[in-house]
Amino acid sequence: MSISTNLSHVVEEIRAAALAAGRDPAEITLVAATKTQSDDTIRQAIAAGVAVCGENRVQELTAHWEAGAYEGARVHFIGHLQTNKVKYLVGKVDLIHSVSSQKLLLEIDRQAAKAGLVQEVLLEVNLAQEPSKSGFLCSQVLPAARLAAGLDHVRVRGLMCIPPAATFPEENLPFFHKLKALAVDIKEEMGDNKTDMTILSMGMSRDFTAAIAAGATHVRVGTAIFGPRSPIPPSP
Ligand SMILES: *Cc1c(COP(=O)(O)O)cnc(C)c1O
């Protein structure tokens, strides 16, 4: 199957899931998870209509960036982020989905101040409290949002989650509903103009239709567009 055929299937499924939930399909942004893909594959995906590429690793992102592979699309960062790599992202990515600590918020603020911009971010929530995953625990999200609200160069736009791997779409529905409810709570608790909880980044190839039913605004889809990935070597 070609990327453009796969992509049109995914776009159609997003549309159908949105309509089924009584939502406008235009509310949902498809973020193509491009990890492990080559410059050429990324260019093909953009030519086929991908408007946002989501990268997991700073090194890959930088390499594709330098090769001009993202031309015609925007780039989001969706992977685990180390504090010392923040400086390579600021100025390149419109949105960092995966902010998982207060330390990262402070470093993003510092680097964005240097670059003279405001970096938009999402707070990643480890809903299932999985030790193998990063992200704030639910109880840590409000303190993080409060910290971010006091930083001039960071703007929180919403929440992100990576629930346990699903075998069928509805399996993770409880997590998706929980993220949506948490966003509503945080917005209410913060009660300021700055903290925005409109973005909910949730849903991957296996479960994006369920995520849309629960209110996802951004779905991160790799395999369903690009096919199965070869195994990723562990992070250095
Ligand atoms: C790889 C990845 C995805 C996409 O996963 P698929 O199952 O291939 O769709 C989504 N989000 C994150 C954070 C990822 O690392």
PDBQT file of the ligand as one rigid body, heavy atoms in Angstrom, charges set to zero:
ROOT
HETATM    1  C1  LIG A 301       5.321   6.307  17.405  1.00  0.00    +0.000 C 
HETATM    2  C2  LIG A 301       4.411   7.187  18.143  1.00  0.00    +0.000 A 
HETATM    3  C3  LIG A 301       3.099   7.372  17.727  1.00  0.00    +0.000 A 
HETATM    4  C4  LIG A 301       2.480   6.642  16.556  1.00  0.00    +0.000 C 
HETATM    5  O1  LIG A 301       2.373   5.290  16.827  1.00  0.00    +0.000 OA
HETATM    6  P1  LIG A 301       1.664   4.288  15.792  1.00  0.00    +0.000 P 
HETATM    7  O2  LIG A 301       1.161   3.196  16.635  1.00  0.00    +0.000 OA
HETATM    8  O3  LIG A 301       2.720   3.861  14.843  1.00  0.00    +0.000 OA
HETATM    9  O4  LIG A 301       0.600   5.061  15.124  1.00  0.00    +0.000 OA
HETATM   10  C5  LIG A 301       2.310   8.248  18.448  1.00  0.00    +0.000 A 
HETATM   11  N1  LIG A 301       2.781   8.918  19.507  1.00  0.00    +0.000 NA
HETATM   12  C6  LIG A 301       4.036   8.773  19.937  1.00  0.00    +0.000 A 
HETATM   13  C7  LIG A 301       4.490   9.531  21.122  1.00  0.00    +0.000 C 
HETATM   14  C8  LIG A 301       4.883   7.887  19.272  1.00  0.00    +0.000 A 
HETATM   15  O5  LIG A 301       6.121   7.721  19.728  1.00  0.00    +0.000 OA
ENDROOT
TORSDOF 0
